[in-house]
Amino acid sequence: MTASPEALAMARVAALAAEDKLGHDVSVIDVSEQLVITDLFVIASADNERQVNAITDEVEDKMREAGYQPVRREGTREGRWALLDYIDVVVHIQHSDERAFYALEALWKDCPTVEITAESDPEVSETEASDTEVSDTEASETEIGSGQ
């Protein structure tokens, strides 16, 4: 299972909005194989609390313009780690210190990343693409071997 096309589109909107407000180290992680509650994490860093809040506001505004509403918002008052839950996509906007301490990328290191660019649609990293090809081949062999 990989992230749905709608989740990829949502993640693209959120990631680009974070970059627009000078969020740095923006990354998108496909956690759909590991979690049933969401497909993608979008993670962005900010250098201070005011910037965390500005990025959070921008992500919410751009997501709303695209027709998405968060079902939950957490941590926005403190400005250290804001979490916006859009069900298929969870956006984490973290102060640089929190990001280094909690190291979400290290926690989810076995999950593929998704490349987001302003010019194109989201693309799965090369690692994910090769894993998908192997998985598709294995799936075909399994279907053939089981007589389906």
N, C-alpha and C positions, 0 to 999 in steps of 0.2 A: 504494500500500500504506500502510495506517495501522496503528497499534498494535492488537494483538488485545485483545478484551475482558478476557481473563485478565491481560494485561500492565497494562491500565489499573487493574484491581482490585488487583494487586500494588503498583503505584505509589501508589495511594490509601492502602493500609495503611502503606507506608514513609513517605510524606509526613506523614501524620497522626501517626505515631509520632515523627518528628523534631520536629514542632511541639509535641507533648506534653512533650518534654524541652527546650523553649525554643530549639530551633533556629530561626534566623531566615533570612529571604529564601529560603524553601523554594520551589523551582520544579521543574516537571516538563517535560521537553523530549521531544517525539516525534521520535526520530532514525531511525525505521523506513524512511523514504525514502532516507536517506543511508548507513545501515549495514545489513549483513545479519546481524551478530552479536548485535544487541539491538534492542529497540523503543523503550525509554524510558530517559532519564536522570532520576534524582531527585537534586537538588542542594540541600544545606542547609549553613548556616554556623553556626559556634560561635565564641565569643570567647576560649576558652582550650582547652588540651589535655584537661583533665579533662572539659569539656563535650563535646568531640568524642567522647571515649570513652563518655560517658553516652548520647549520642544514638545512637552505634553500637550499644551494648548494647540500647537500647530498640527500635531498628529490628529488630535480630535477634530479640529476644523476640517482638515483635508479628508479624513475618513467620513465625516458627516456629509461633506459635499459629494463624495462618491456614493453616498447612500447607506453607510454603515454606522450603527450606533453601538457603543460599548455596553455590554451587559453588566460590567463591574469596573470600578475605578478604585484603586487603592494607592495609598502613599503620596497622594498629590499634595497634601497639606504640608508635609515635612520637607519635600523637595530633595530627598536623597535617593529614593527609588520609587518611581511611579510605575504602576502596572495598569495597563488598559486591556481588558479582556473582551475580545470580539468573537469568542467561541472558537472559530477556526484559526484565529491568529491571536496570540498574546504578545503585546508590546511591552517591553521592559525598557524604561529610560532611567539610567542609573548615574549617580554621581561617580566620577572616576574612581574614588576611593572604594565605594561599595562594589563597583564592578571588579576591581582587582581583588577584593576580599572574598566575594562570593563566587567568582570565576565560573559563571554559567556555561561558558564555552568549554571549559575543562570538564564540567559535569556532563555535558552532552556531546563530548568529543567523538563518540561513535556515530553520531548522526551527521548526515551530509549537510553541507551549506548550500545556499541558493544565491547565485550571483544576481544582483539587482543593479541595473544601469538605467539612466534616464532615457537612453535612446531605444532600448529594446525591451522585449518581454523578459520576465524572470527566466533564468536558465539554471538548470541543476549543474552543480560542479562536476568536473570530469570524473571525480571519484564516484559520485552518485550515478553518472551516466554508465560507467563501466559496471557498476554493481547492478544496475537495472537490466543491462543486457544479459548478464549472467543469470539473474533471477528469471528473466523471460525465457531463456534457454532451458533452465532447470525446470520451469513450470511446464514447458512444452514436452520435455522428456517425461515428466511425471504424468502428464495427460496421456501421452502415447503409451507409456508403460502400464497405465491403469485401464487401457482399453476405451478411453473416452474420445 
